[in-house]
Amino acid sequence: MIKVSDSEIKHMEKQHPGITDQIWDFENAELPPCPVCGSTDTASIQVGVIGRTIYLAMATTKFKLYPNGNGKGIYFCNTCQVQFGPSRRTGG
Ligand SMILES: [Zn+2]
């Protein structure tokens, strides 16, 4: 779910050209449901707190930002706040 307004996205785009496409890539990503509670309100965990990733995390609920990788799973459930999935991404 997009958490910011169109004008906020436009502002982000000025600072980080191309970020609008990235936001929508995450927003439209097919993510697995939570294995614990079954919620489909899940996010892809991304590592590295920099300006661009902070904006992505602000913009969509499907982007969960961690400062460091912890190997516990690449997805995050926004409902019950658990990490799940494989410990690392395969391919892309
Ligand atoms: Zn859950």
PDB file of the backbone (N, CA, C, O) and the ligand in Angstrom, with CONECT records:
HET     ZN  A 101       1
ATOM      1  N   MET A   1       0.843  -1.186   0.000  1.00  0.00           N
ATOM      2  CA  MET A   1       0.000   0.000   0.000  1.00  0.00           C
ATOM      3  C   MET A   1       0.890   1.252   0.000  1.00  0.00           C
ATOM      4  O   MET A   1       1.877   1.336   0.731  1.00  0.00           O
ATOM      5  N   ILE A   2       0.511   2.208  -0.836  1.00  0.00           N
ATOM      6  CA  ILE A   2       1.247   3.472  -0.868  1.00  0.00           C
ATOM      7  C   ILE A   2       0.868   4.301   0.364  1.00  0.00           C
ATOM      8  O   ILE A   2      -0.311   4.476   0.672  1.00  0.00           O
ATOM      9  N   LYS A   3       1.893   4.807   1.062  1.00  0.00           N
ATOM     10  CA  LYS A   3       1.648   5.506   2.323  1.00  0.00           C
ATOM     11  C   LYS A   3       1.768   7.023   2.201  1.00  0.00           C
ATOM     12  O   LYS A   3       1.483   7.747   3.155  1.00  0.00           O
ATOM     13  N   VAL A   4       2.191   7.507   1.031  1.00  0.00           N
ATOM     14  CA  VAL A   4       2.421   8.943   0.870  1.00  0.00           C
ATOM     15  C   VAL A   4       1.556   9.487  -0.269  1.00  0.00           C
ATOM     16  O   VAL A   4       1.003   8.727  -1.063  1.00  0.00           O
ATOM     17  N   SER A   5       1.453  10.801  -0.332  1.00  0.00           N
ATOM     18  CA  SER A   5       0.624  11.433  -1.359  1.00  0.00           C
ATOM     19  C   SER A   5       1.389  11.558  -2.671  1.00  0.00           C
ATOM     20  O   SER A   5       2.611  11.418  -2.705  1.00  0.00           O
ATOM     21  N   ASP A   6       0.659  11.823  -3.746  1.00  0.00           N
ATOM     22  CA  ASP A   6       1.292  12.042  -5.046  1.00  0.00           C
ATOM     23  C   ASP A   6       2.334  13.148  -4.975  1.00  0.00           C
ATOM     24  O   ASP A   6       3.407  13.041  -5.568  1.00  0.00           O
ATOM     25  N   SER A   7       2.011  14.215  -4.243  1.00  0.00           N
ATOM     26  CA  SER A   7       2.949  15.330  -4.198  1.00  0.00           C
ATOM     27  C   SER A   7       4.220  14.945  -3.440  1.00  0.00           C
ATOM     28  O   SER A   7       5.309  15.422  -3.760  1.00  0.00           O
ATOM     29  N   GLU A   8       4.075  14.083  -2.439  1.00  0.00           N
ATOM     30  CA  GLU A   8       5.275  13.619  -1.733  1.00  0.00           C
ATOM     31  C   GLU A   8       6.147  12.743  -2.646  1.00  0.00           C
ATOM     32  O   GLU A   8       7.376  12.815  -2.611  1.00  0.00           O
ATOM     33  N   ILE A   9       5.487  11.924  -3.455  1.00  0.00           N
ATOM     34  CA  ILE A   9       6.246  11.106  -4.406  1.00  0.00           C
ATOM     35  C   ILE A   9       6.962  11.999  -5.416  1.00  0.00           C
ATOM     36  O   ILE A   9       8.109  11.737  -5.778  1.00  0.00           O
ATOM     37  N   LYS A  10       6.288  13.048  -5.868  1.00  0.00           N
ATOM     38  CA  LYS A  10       6.934  13.981  -6.808  1.00  0.00           C
ATOM     39  C   LYS A  10       8.161  14.625  -6.169  1.00  0.00           C
ATOM     40  O   LYS A  10       9.192  14.807  -6.816  1.00  0.00           O
ATOM     41  N   HIS A  11       8.032  14.968  -4.890  1.00  0.00           N
ATOM     42  CA  HIS A  11       9.152  15.562  -4.157  1.00  0.00           C
ATOM     43  C   HIS A  11      10.312  14.563  -4.065  1.00  0.00           C
ATOM     44  O   HIS A  11      11.469  14.936  -4.258  1.00  0.00           O
ATOM     45  N   MET A  12      10.001  13.287  -3.767  1.00  0.00           N
ATOM     46  CA  MET A  12      11.035  12.247  -3.705  1.00  0.00           C
ATOM     47  C   MET A  12      11.710  12.091  -5.064  1.00  0.00           C
ATOM     48  O   MET A  12      12.927  11.926  -5.147  1.00  0.00           O
ATOM     49  N   GLU A  13      10.906  12.145  -6.131  1.00  0.00           N
ATOM     50  CA  GLU A  13      11.435  11.969  -7.486  1.00  0.00           C
ATOM     51  C   GLU A  13      12.455  13.059  -7.819  1.00  0.00           C
ATOM     52  O   GLU A  13      13.441  12.804  -8.510  1.00  0.00           O
ATOM     53  N   LYS A  14      12.211  14.277  -7.322  1.00  0.00           N
ATOM     54  CA  LYS A  14      13.158  15.378  -7.561  1.00  0.00           C
ATOM     55  C   LYS A  14      14.506  15.085  -6.917  1.00  0.00           C
ATOM     56  O   LYS A  14      15.555  15.386  -7.486  1.00  0.00           O
ATOM     57  N   GLN A  15      14.470  14.493  -5.720  1.00  0.00           N
ATOM     58  CA  GLN A  15      15.711  14.215  -5.004  1.00  0.00           C
ATOM     59  C   GLN A  15      16.374  12.936  -5.494  1.00  0.00           C
ATOM     60  O   GLN A  15      17.600  12.825  -5.493  1.00  0.00           O
ATOM     61  N   HIS A  16      15.566  11.979  -5.910  1.00  0.00           N
ATOM     62  CA  HIS A  16      16.087  10.679  -6.341  1.00  0.00           C
ATOM     63  C   HIS A  16      15.413  10.280  -7.649  1.00  0.00           C
ATOM     64  O   HIS A  16      14.446   9.519  -7.648  1.00  0.00           O
ATOM     65  N   PRO A  17      15.928  10.799  -8.769  1.00  0.00           N
ATOM     66  CA  PRO A  17      15.300  10.488 -10.063  1.00  0.00           C
ATOM     67  C   PRO A  17      15.154   8.984 -10.273  1.00  0.00           C
ATOM     68  O   PRO A  17      16.090   8.219 -10.041  1.00  0.00           O
ATOM     69  N   GLY A  18      13.971   8.575 -10.716  1.00  0.00           N
ATOM     70  CA  GLY A  18      13.703   7.160 -10.963  1.00  0.00           C
ATOM     71  C   GLY A  18      13.051   6.458  -9.793  1.00  0.00           C
ATOM     72  O   GLY A  18      12.654   5.298  -9.906  1.00  0.00           O
ATOM     73  N   ILE A  19      12.934   7.157  -8.654  1.00  0.00           N
ATOM     74  CA  ILE A  19      12.415   6.485  -7.457  1.00  0.00           C
ATOM     75  C   ILE A  19      10.927   6.157  -7.600  1.00  0.00           C
ATOM     76  O   ILE A  19      10.439   5.209  -6.984  1.00  0.00           O
ATOM     77  N   THR A  20      10.209   6.932  -8.405  1.00  0.00           N
ATOM     78  CA  THR A  20       8.779   6.639  -8.591  1.00  0.00           C
ATOM     79  C   THR A  20       8.591   5.243  -9.179  1.00  0.00           C
ATOM     80  O   THR A  20       7.736   4.481  -8.727  1.00  0.00           O
ATOM     81  N   ASP A  21       9.406   4.910 -10.200  1.00  0.00           N
ATOM     82  CA  ASP A  21       9.327   3.571 -10.794  1.00  0.00           C
ATOM     83  C   ASP A  21       9.666   2.503  -9.764  1.00  0.00           C
ATOM     84  O   ASP A  21       9.021   1.456  -9.709  1.00  0.00           O
ATOM     85  N   GLN A  22      10.691   2.776  -8.941  1.00  0.00           N
ATOM     86  CA  GLN A  22      11.078   1.804  -7.912  1.00  0.00           C
ATOM     87  C   GLN A  22       9.954   1.585  -6.905  1.00  0.00           C
ATOM     88  O   GLN A  22       9.675   0.456  -6.502  1.00  0.00           O
ATOM     89  N   ILE A  23       9.315   2.681  -6.509  1.00  0.00           N
ATOM     90  CA  ILE A  23       8.212   2.582  -5.552  1.00  0.00           C
ATOM     91  C   ILE A  23       7.131   1.665  -6.118  1.00  0.00           C
ATOM     92  O   ILE A  23       6.622   0.791  -5.417  1.00  0.00           O
ATOM     93  N   TRP A  24       6.783   1.868  -7.396  1.00  0.00           N
ATOM     94  CA  TRP A  24       5.712   1.071  -7.993  1.00  0.00           C
ATOM     95  C   TRP A  24       6.139  -0.361  -8.246  1.00  0.00           C
ATOM     96  O   TRP A  24       5.316  -1.275  -8.196  1.00  0.00           O
ATOM     97  N   ASP A  25       7.440  -0.566  -8.520  1.00  0.00           N
ATOM     98  CA  ASP A  25       7.938  -1.942  -8.658  1.00  0.00           C
ATOM     99  C   ASP A  25       7.702  -2.709  -7.358  1.00  0.00           C
ATOM    100  O   ASP A  25       7.233  -3.847  -7.377  1.00  0.00           O
ATOM    101  N   PHE A  26       8.031  -2.076  -6.226  1.00  0.00           N
ATOM    102  CA  PHE A  26       7.811  -2.740  -4.936  1.00  0.00           C
ATOM    103  C   PHE A  26       6.328  -2.875  -4.653  1.00  0.00           C
ATOM    104  O   PHE A  26       5.865  -3.919  -4.194  1.00  0.00           O
ATOM    105  N   GLU A  27       5.588  -1.817  -4.928  1.00  0.00           N
ATOM    106  CA  GLU A  27       4.159  -1.815  -4.646  1.00  0.00           C
ATOM    107  C   GLU A  27       3.434  -2.928  -5.417  1.00  0.00           C
ATOM    108  O   GLU A  27       2.493  -3.530  -4.900  1.00  0.00           O
ATOM    109  N   ASN A  28       3.870  -3.196  -6.638  1.00  0.00           N
ATOM    110  CA  ASN A  28       3.212  -4.201  -7.473  1.00  0.00           C
ATOM    111  C   ASN A  28       3.827  -5.590  -7.351  1.00  0.00           C
ATOM    112  O   ASN A  28       3.374  -6.531  -8.002  1.00  0.00           O
ATOM    113  N   ALA A  29       4.851  -5.718  -6.523  1.00  0.00           N
ATOM    114  CA  ALA A  29       5.534  -7.011  -6.398  1.00  0.00           C
ATOM    115  C   ALA A  29       4.590  -8.062  -5.803  1.00  0.00           C
ATOM    116  O   ALA A  29       3.782  -7.767  -4.923  1.00  0.00           O
ATOM    117  N   GLU A  30       4.714  -9.284  -6.300  1.00  0.00           N
ATOM    118  CA  GLU A  30       3.947 -10.401  -5.758  1.00  0.00           C
ATOM    119  C   GLU A  30       4.731 -10.964  -4.581  1.00  0.00           C
ATOM    120  O   GLU A  30       5.778 -11.582  -4.775  1.00  0.00           O
ATOM    121  N   LEU A  31       4.246 -10.761  -3.383  1.00  0.00           N
ATOM    122  CA  LEU A  31       4.951 -11.237  -2.197  1.00  0.00           C
ATOM    123  C   LEU A  31       4.158 -12.373  -1.566  1.00  0.00           C
ATOM    124  O   LEU A  31       2.928 -12.372  -1.616  1.00  0.00           O
ATOM    125  N   PRO A  32       4.853 -13.344  -0.972  1.00  0.00           N
ATOM    126  CA  PRO A  32       4.133 -14.446  -0.328  1.00  0.00           C
ATOM    127  C   PRO A  32       3.411 -13.962   0.929  1.00  0.00           C
ATOM    128  O   PRO A  32       3.861 -13.026   1.589  1.00  0.00           O
ATOM    129  N   PRO A  33       2.281 -14.610   1.257  1.00  0.00           N
ATOM    130  CA  PRO A  33       1.594 -14.260   2.499  1.00  0.00           C
ATOM    131  C   PRO A  33       2.396 -14.727   3.717  1.00  0.00           C
ATOM    132  O   PRO A  33       3.282 -15.575   3.607  1.00  0.00           O
ATOM    133  N   CYS A  34       2.075 -14.169   4.851  1.00  0.00           N
ATOM    134  CA  CYS A  34       2.762 -14.536   6.087  1.00  0.00           C
ATOM    135  C   CYS A  34       2.425 -15.980   6.476  1.00  0.00           C
ATOM    136  O   CYS A  34       1.250 -16.343   6.522  1.00  0.00           O
ATOM    137  N   PRO A  35       3.443 -16.809   6.758  1.00  0.00           N
ATOM    138  CA  PRO A  35       3.187 -18.200   7.155  1.00  0.00           C
ATOM    139  C   PRO A  35       2.657 -18.309   8.588  1.00  0.00           C
ATOM    140  O   PRO A  35       2.143 -19.357   8.980  1.00  0.00           O
ATOM    141  N   VAL A  36       2.779 -17.246   9.357  1.00  0.00           N
ATOM    142  CA  VAL A  36       2.340 -17.285  10.760  1.00  0.00           C
ATOM    143  C   VAL A  36       0.865 -16.911  10.879  1.00  0.00           C
ATOM    144  O   VAL A  36       0.081 -17.654  11.470  1.00  0.00           O
ATOM    145  N   CYS A  37       0.486 -15.765  10.319  1.00  0.00           N
ATOM    146  CA  CYS A  37      -0.890 -15.287  10.497  1.00  0.00           C
ATOM    147  C   CYS A  37      -1.691 -15.292   9.198  1.00  0.00           C
ATOM    148  O   CYS A  37      -2.893 -15.026   9.216  1.00  0.00           O
ATOM    149  N   GLY A  38      -1.042 -15.592   8.069  1.00  0.00           N
ATOM    150  CA  GLY A  38      -1.752 -15.654   6.799  1.00  0.00           C
ATOM    151  C   GLY A  38      -2.015 -14.298   6.161  1.00  0.00           C
ATOM    152  O   GLY A  38      -2.653 -14.226   5.112  1.00  0.00           O
ATOM    153  N   SER A  39      -1.538 -13.232   6.771  1.00  0.00           N
ATOM    154  CA  SER A  39      -1.768 -11.892   6.232  1.00  0.00           C
ATOM    155  C   SER A  39      -1.059 -11.722   4.891  1.00  0.00           C
ATOM    156  O   SER A  39       0.033 -12.247   4.677  1.00  0.00           O
ATOM    157  N   THR A  40      -1.705 -10.978   3.995  1.00  0.00           N
ATOM    158  CA  THR A  40      -1.044 -10.642   2.734  1.00  0.00           C
ATOM    159  C   THR A  40      -0.417  -9.247   2.801  1.00  0.00           C
ATOM    160  O   THR A  40       0.110  -8.742   1.810  1.00  0.00           O
ATOM    161  N   ASP A  41      -0.481  -8.646   3.969  1.00  0.00           N
ATOM    162  CA  ASP A  41       0.180  -7.349   4.163  1.00  0.00           C
ATOM    163  C   ASP A  41       1.634  -7.610   4.533  1.00  0.00           C
ATOM    164  O   ASP A  41       2.039  -7.465   5.686  1.00  0.00           O
ATOM    165  N   THR A  42       2.409  -8.000   3.521  1.00  0.00           N
ATOM    166  CA  THR A  42       3.799  -8.366   3.752  1.00  0.00           C
ATOM    167  C   THR A  42       4.722  -7.449   2.955  1.00  0.00           C
ATOM    168  O   THR A  42       4.289  -6.743   2.045  1.00  0.00           O
ATOM    169  N   ALA A  43       5.992  -7.476   3.315  1.00  0.00           N
ATOM    170  CA  ALA A  43       6.955  -6.569   2.696  1.00  0.00           C
ATOM    171  C   ALA A  43       8.215  -7.311   2.309  1.00  0.00           C
ATOM    172  O   ALA A  43       8.538  -8.362   2.862  1.00  0.00           O
ATOM    173  N   SER A  44       8.917  -6.741   1.349  1.00  0.00           N
ATOM    174  CA  SER A  44      10.223  -7.246   0.970  1.00  0.00           C
ATOM    175  C   SER A  44      11.267  -6.523   1.820  1.00  0.00           C
ATOM    176  O   SER A  44      11.294  -5.293   1.860  1.00  0.00           O
ATOM    177  N   ILE A  45      12.124  -7.284   2.499  1.00  0.00           N
ATOM    178  CA  ILE A  45      13.145  -6.668   3.343  1.00  0.00           C
ATOM    179  C   ILE A  45      14.329  -6.239   2.485  1.00  0.00           C
ATOM    180  O   ILE A  45      14.861  -7.021   1.697  1.00  0.00           O
ATOM    181  N   GLN A  46      14.722  -5.001   2.652  1.00  0.00           N
ATOM    182  CA  GLN A  46      15.889  -4.476   1.959  1.00  0.00           C
ATOM    183  C   GLN A  46      16.863  -3.953   2.997  1.00  0.00           C
ATOM    184  O   GLN A  46      16.469  -3.462   4.055  1.00  0.00           O
ATOM    185  N   VAL A  47      18.133  -4.069   2.676  1.00  0.00           N
ATOM    186  CA  VAL A  47      19.169  -3.730   3.637  1.00  0.00           C
ATOM    187  C   VAL A  47      19.925  -2.486   3.172  1.00  0.00           C
ATOM    188  O   VAL A  47      20.191  -2.314   1.982  1.00  0.00           O
ATOM    189  N   GLY A  48      20.259  -1.640   4.110  1.00  0.00           N
ATOM    190  CA  GLY A  48      21.079  -0.484   3.798  1.00  0.00           C
ATOM    191  C   GLY A  48      20.284   0.798   3.927  1.00  0.00           C
ATOM    192  O   GLY A  48      19.440   1.098   3.082  1.00  0.00           O
ATOM    193  N   VAL A  49      20.549   1.554   4.977  1.00  0.00           N
ATOM    194  CA  VAL A  49      19.808   2.777   5.220  1.00  0.00           C
ATOM    195  C   VAL A  49      20.521   3.931   4.534  1.00  0.00           C
ATOM    196  O   VAL A  49      21.490   4.479   5.058  1.00  0.00           O
ATOM    197  N   ILE A  50      20.027   4.292   3.354  1.00  0.00           N
ATOM    198  CA  ILE A  50      20.520   5.467   2.646  1.00  0.00           C
ATOM    199  C   ILE A  50      19.316   6.301   2.256  1.00  0.00           C
ATOM    200  O   ILE A  50      18.181   5.853   2.420  1.00  0.00           O
ATOM    201  N   GLY A  51      19.536   7.503   1.746  1.00  0.00           N
ATOM    202  CA  GLY A  51      18.422   8.394   1.439  1.00  0.00           C
ATOM    203  C   GLY A  51      17.348   7.731   0.616  1.00  0.00           C
ATOM    204  O   GLY A  51      16.164   7.817   0.940  1.00  0.00           O
ATOM    205  N   ARG A  52      17.764   7.060  -0.467  1.00  0.00           N
ATOM    206  CA  ARG A  52      16.787   6.482  -1.384  1.00  0.00           C
ATOM    207  C   ARG A  52      15.968   5.377  -0.717  1.00  0.00           C
ATOM    208  O   ARG A  52      14.751   5.315  -0.891  1.00  0.00           O
ATOM    209  N   THR A  53      16.626   4.512   0.040  1.00  0.00           N
ATOM    210  CA  THR A  53      15.884   3.408   0.650  1.00  0.00           C
ATOM    211  C   THR A  53      14.966   3.917   1.768  1.00  0.00           C
ATOM    212  O   THR A  53      13.899   3.351   2.008  1.00  0.00           O
ATOM    213  N   ILE A  54      15.379   4.968   2.437  1.00  0.00           N
ATOM    214  CA  ILE A  54      14.510   5.541   3.471  1.00  0.00           C
ATOM    215  C   ILE A  54      13.223   6.060   2.837  1.00  0.00           C
ATOM    216  O   ILE A  54      12.136   5.870   3.384  1.00  0.00           O
ATOM    217  N   TYR A  55      13.346   6.713   1.689  1.00  0.00           N
ATOM    218  CA  TYR A  55      12.163   7.199   0.982  1.00  0.00           C
ATOM    219  C   TYR A  55      11.289   6.043   0.508  1.00  0.00           C
ATOM    220  O   TYR A  55      10.064   6.113   0.603  1.00  0.00           O
ATOM    221  N   LEU A  56      11.917   4.967  -0.006  1.00  0.00           N
ATOM    222  CA  LEU A  56      11.139   3.813  -0.466  1.00  0.00           C
ATOM    223  C   LEU A  56      10.344   3.213   0.691  1.00  0.00           C
ATOM    224  O   LEU A  56       9.180   2.846   0.531  1.00  0.00           O
ATOM    225  N   ALA A  57      10.985   3.118   1.859  1.00  0.00           N
ATOM    226  CA  ALA A  57      10.306   2.559   3.034  1.00  0.00           C
ATOM    227  C   ALA A  57       9.169   3.469   3.481  1.00  0.00           C
ATOM    228  O   ALA A  57       8.146   2.997   3.977  1.00  0.00           O
ATOM    229  N   MET A  58       9.352   4.782   3.303  1.00  0.00           N
ATOM    230  CA  MET A  58       8.291   5.726   3.652  1.00  0.00           C
ATOM    231  C   MET A  58       7.116   5.607   2.683  1.00  0.00           C
ATOM    232  O   MET A  58       5.963   5.822   3.056  1.00  0.00           O
ATOM    233  N   ALA A  59       7.427   5.262   1.438  1.00  0.00           N
ATOM    234  CA  ALA A  59       6.419   5.364   0.374  1.00  0.00           C
ATOM    235  C   ALA A  59       5.500   4.157   0.283  1.00  0.00           C
ATOM    236  O   ALA A  59       4.317   4.312  -0.021  1.00  0.00           O
ATOM    237  N   THR A  60       6.012   2.959   0.540  1.00  0.00           N
ATOM    238  CA  THR A  60       5.178   1.761   0.357  1.00  0.00           C
ATOM    239  C   THR A  60       5.350   0.788   1.516  1.00  0.00           C
ATOM    240  O   THR A  60       6.449   0.604   2.040  1.00  0.00           O
ATOM    241  N   THR A  61       4.240   0.174   1.900  1.00  0.00           N
ATOM    242  CA  THR A  61       4.285  -0.812   2.986  1.00  0.00           C
ATOM    243  C   THR A  61       4.977  -2.100   2.540  1.00  0.00           C
ATOM    244  O   THR A  61       5.265  -2.967   3.364  1.00  0.00           O
ATOM    245  N   LYS A  62       5.241  -2.225   1.244  1.00  0.00           N
ATOM    246  CA  LYS A  62       5.857  -3.454   0.751  1.00  0.00           C
ATOM    247  C   LYS A  62       7.380  -3.403   0.781  1.00  0.00           C
ATOM    248  O   LYS A  62       8.049  -4.309   0.284  1.00  0.00           O
ATOM    249  N   PHE A  63       7.911  -2.362   1.354  1.00  0.00           N
ATOM    250  CA  PHE A  63       9.357  -2.192   1.454  1.00  0.00           C
ATOM    251  C   PHE A  63       9.693  -2.041   2.930  1.00  0.00           C
ATOM    252  O   PHE A  63       9.299  -1.067   3.572  1.00  0.00           O
ATOM    253  N   LYS A  64      10.434  -3.025   3.465  1.00  0.00           N
ATOM    254  CA  LYS A  64      10.810  -2.965   4.882  1.00  0.00           C
ATOM    255  C   LYS A  64      12.315  -2.800   4.956  1.00  0.00           C
ATOM    256  O   LYS A  64      13.066  -3.597   4.393  1.00  0.00           O
ATOM    257  N   LEU A  65      12.747  -1.772   5.644  1.00  0.00           N
ATOM    258  CA  LEU A  65      14.166  -1.440   5.660  1.00  0.00           C
ATOM    259  C   LEU A  65      14.854  -1.909   6.936  1.00  0.00           C
ATOM    260  O   LEU A  65      14.414  -1.616   8.048  1.00  0.00           O
ATOM    261  N   TYR A  66      15.951  -2.648   6.741  1.00  0.00           N
ATOM    262  CA  TYR A  66      16.782  -3.068   7.865  1.00  0.00           C
ATOM    263  C   TYR A  66      18.165  -2.450   7.674  1.00  0.00           C
ATOM    264  O   TYR A  66      18.661  -2.389   6.549  1.00  0.00           O
ATOM    265  N   PRO A  67      18.791  -1.993   8.757  1.00  0.00           N
ATOM    266  CA  PRO A  67      20.131  -1.421   8.618  1.00  0.00           C
ATOM    267  C   PRO A  67      21.152  -2.468   8.173  1.00  0.00           C
ATOM    268  O   PRO A  67      22.069  -2.161   7.411  1.00  0.00           O
ATOM    269  N   ASN A  68      20.992  -3.695   8.647  1.00  0.00           N
ATOM    270  CA  ASN A  68      21.928  -4.761   8.307  1.00  0.00           C
ATOM    271  C   ASN A  68      21.164  -6.048   8.034  1.00  0.00           C
ATOM    272  O   ASN A  68      20.095  -6.289   8.595  1.00  0.00           O
ATOM    273  N   GLY A  69      21.738  -6.869   7.158  1.00  0.00           N
ATOM    274  CA  GLY A  69      21.127  -8.169   6.914  1.00  0.00           C
ATOM    275  C   GLY A  69      21.330  -9.059   8.137  1.00  0.00           C
ATOM    276  O   GLY A  69      22.403  -9.034   8.739  1.00  0.00           O
ATOM    277  N   ASN A  70      20.325  -9.841   8.513  1.00  0.00           N
ATOM    278  CA  ASN A  70      20.482 -10.732   9.664  1.00  0.00           C
ATOM    279  C   ASN A  70      20.280 -12.197   9.286  1.00  0.00           C
ATOM    280  O   ASN A  70      20.338 -13.075  10.147  1.00  0.00           O
ATOM    281  N   GLY A  71      20.042 -12.466   7.995  1.00  0.00           N
ATOM    282  CA  GLY A  71      19.930 -13.842   7.519  1.00  0.00           C
ATOM    283  C   GLY A  71      18.705 -14.585   7.991  1.00  0.00           C
ATOM    284  O   GLY A  71      18.638 -15.807   7.862  1.00  0.00           O
ATOM    285  N   LYS A  72      17.721 -13.868   8.541  1.00  0.00           N
ATOM    286  CA  LYS A  72      16.540 -14.545   9.094  1.00  0.00           C
ATOM    287  C   LYS A  72      15.359 -14.629   8.136  1.00  0.00           C
ATOM    288  O   LYS A  72      14.312 -15.168   8.495  1.00  0.00           O
ATOM    289  N   GLY A  73      15.511 -14.110   6.939  1.00  0.00           N
ATOM    290  CA  GLY A  73      14.388 -14.155   6.004  1.00  0.00           C
ATOM    291  C   GLY A  73      14.273 -12.853   5.245  1.00  0.00           C
ATOM    292  O   GLY A  73      14.571 -11.781   5.774  1.00  0.00           O
ATOM    293  N   ILE A  74      13.837 -12.955   3.993  1.00  0.00           N
ATOM    294  CA  ILE A  74      13.828 -11.768   3.144  1.00  0.00           C
ATOM    295  C   ILE A  74      12.469 -11.076   3.085  1.00  0.00           C
ATOM    296  O   ILE A  74      12.296 -10.082   2.379  1.00  0.00           O
ATOM    297  N   TYR A  75      11.503 -11.618   3.838  1.00  0.00           N
ATOM    298  CA  TYR A  75      10.181 -10.989   3.867  1.00  0.00           C
ATOM    299  C   TYR A  75       9.803 -10.612   5.292  1.00  0.00           C
ATOM    300  O   TYR A  75      10.356 -11.137   6.259  1.00  0.00           O
ATOM    301  N   PHE A  76       8.856  -9.699   5.400  1.00  0.00           N
ATOM    302  CA  PHE A  76       8.429  -9.204   6.699  1.00  0.00           C
ATOM    303  C   PHE A  76       6.913  -9.086   6.699  1.00  0.00           C
ATOM    304  O   PHE A  76       6.324  -8.592   5.738  1.00  0.00           O
ATOM    305  N   CYS A  77       6.278  -9.541   7.780  1.00  0.00           N
ATOM    306  CA  CYS A  77       4.837  -9.415   7.914  1.00  0.00           C
ATOM    307  C   CYS A  77       4.510  -8.126   8.659  1.00  0.00           C
ATOM    308  O   CYS A  77       4.921  -7.935   9.803  1.00  0.00           O
ATOM    309  N   ASN A  78       3.769  -7.247   7.998  1.00  0.00           N
ATOM    310  CA  ASN A  78       3.401  -5.986   8.639  1.00  0.00           C
ATOM    311  C   ASN A  78       2.350  -6.180   9.727  1.00  0.00           C
ATOM    312  O   ASN A  78       2.179  -5.318  10.588  1.00  0.00           O
ATOM    313  N   THR A  79       1.648  -7.312   9.690  1.00  0.00           N
ATOM    314  CA  THR A  79       0.582  -7.551  10.664  1.00  0.00           C
ATOM    315  C   THR A  79       1.136  -8.068  11.987  1.00  0.00           C
ATOM    316  O   THR A  79       0.863  -7.501  13.044  1.00  0.00           O
ATOM    317  N   CYS A  80       1.918  -9.152  11.924  1.00  0.00           N
ATOM    318  CA  CYS A  80       2.432  -9.704  13.183  1.00  0.00           C
ATOM    319  C   CYS A  80       3.922  -9.427  13.385  1.00  0.00           C
ATOM    320  O   CYS A  80       4.521  -9.912  14.345  1.00  0.00           O
ATOM    321  N   GLN A  81       4.511  -8.656  12.491  1.00  0.00           N
ATOM    322  CA  GLN A  81       5.882  -8.172  12.668  1.00  0.00           C
ATOM    323  C   GLN A  81       6.915  -9.293  12.763  1.00  0.00           C
ATOM    324  O   GLN A  81       7.857  -9.208  13.551  1.00  0.00           O
ATOM    325  N   VAL A  82       6.737 -10.336  11.966  1.00  0.00           N
ATOM    326  CA  VAL A  82       7.754 -11.379  11.944  1.00  0.00           C
ATOM    327  C   VAL A  82       8.452 -11.374  10.592  1.00  0.00           C
ATOM    328  O   VAL A  82       7.914 -10.928   9.578  1.00  0.00           O
ATOM    329  N   GLN A  83       9.666 -11.887  10.628  1.00  0.00           N
ATOM    330  CA  GLN A  83      10.475 -12.024   9.428  1.00  0.00           C
ATOM    331  C   GLN A  83      10.324 -13.464   8.951  1.00  0.00           C
ATOM    332  O   GLN A  83      10.290 -14.378   9.774  1.00  0.00           O
ATOM    333  N   PHE A  84      10.232 -13.686   7.642  1.00  0.00           N
ATOM    334  CA  PHE A  84      10.080 -15.050   7.150  1.00  0.00           C
ATOM    335  C   PHE A  84      10.648 -15.178   5.748  1.00  0.00           C
ATOM    336  O   PHE A  84      11.069 -14.197   5.135  1.00  0.00           O
ATOM    337  N   GLY A  85      10.650 -16.416   5.253  1.00  0.00           N
ATOM    338  CA  GLY A  85      11.119 -16.666   3.895  1.00  0.00           C
ATOM    339  C   GLY A  85      12.552 -17.145   3.900  1.00  0.00           C
ATOM    340  O   GLY A  85      13.157 -17.325   4.958  1.00  0.00           O
ATOM    341  N   PRO A  86      13.097 -17.353   2.703  1.00  0.00           N
ATOM    342  CA  PRO A  86      14.487 -17.801   2.601  1.00  0.00           C
ATOM    343  C   PRO A  86      15.432 -16.743   3.147  1.00  0.00           C
ATOM    344  O   PRO A  86      15.093 -15.560   3.192  1.00  0.00           O
ATOM    345  N   SER A  87      16.614 -17.171   3.560  1.00  0.00           N
ATOM    346  CA  SER A  87      17.539 -16.240   4.185  1.00  0.00           C
ATOM    347  C   SER A  87      18.208 -15.326   3.157  1.00  0.00           C
ATOM    348  O   SER A  87      18.706 -14.254   3.501  1.00  0.00           O
ATOM    349  N   ARG A  88      18.214 -15.756   1.902  1.00  0.00           N
ATOM    350  CA  ARG A  88      18.777 -14.869   0.901  1.00  0.00           C
ATOM    351  C   ARG A  88      18.003 -15.010  -0.404  1.00  0.00           C
ATOM    352  O   ARG A  88      17.379 -16.035  -0.678  1.00  0.00           O
ATOM    353  N   ARG A  89      18.067 -13.952  -1.193  1.00  0.00           N
ATOM    354  CA  ARG A  89      17.375 -13.942  -2.461  1.00  0.00           C
ATOM    355  C   ARG A  89      18.090 -14.829  -3.454  1.00  0.00           C
ATOM    356  O   ARG A  89      19.320 -14.842  -3.497  1.00  0.00           O
ATOM    357  N   THR A  90      17.340 -15.577  -4.259  1.00  0.00           N
ATOM    358  CA  THR A  90      17.953 -16.345  -5.329  1.00  0.00           C
ATOM    359  C   THR A  90      17.665 -15.620  -6.633  1.00  0.00           C
ATOM    360  O   THR A  90      16.537 -15.195  -6.880  1.00  0.00           O
ATOM    361  N   GLY A  91      18.667 -15.485  -7.446  1.00  0.00           N
ATOM    362  CA  GLY A  91      18.493 -14.760  -8.700  1.00  0.00           C
ATOM    363  C   GLY A  91      18.222 -13.288  -8.428  1.00  0.00           C
ATOM    364  O   GLY A  91      18.566 -12.761  -7.370  1.00  0.00           O
ATOM    365  N   GLY A  92      17.594 -12.628  -9.413  1.00  0.00           N
ATOM    366  CA  GLY A  92      17.327 -11.200  -9.364  1.00  0.00           C
ATOM    367  C   GLY A  92      17.089 -10.726  -7.982  1.00  0.00           C
ATOM    368  O   GLY A  92      16.848  -9.538  -7.770  1.00  0.00           O
TER     369      GLY A  92
HETATM  370 ZN    ZN A 101       1.948 -12.382  10.087  1.00  0.00          ZN2+
END
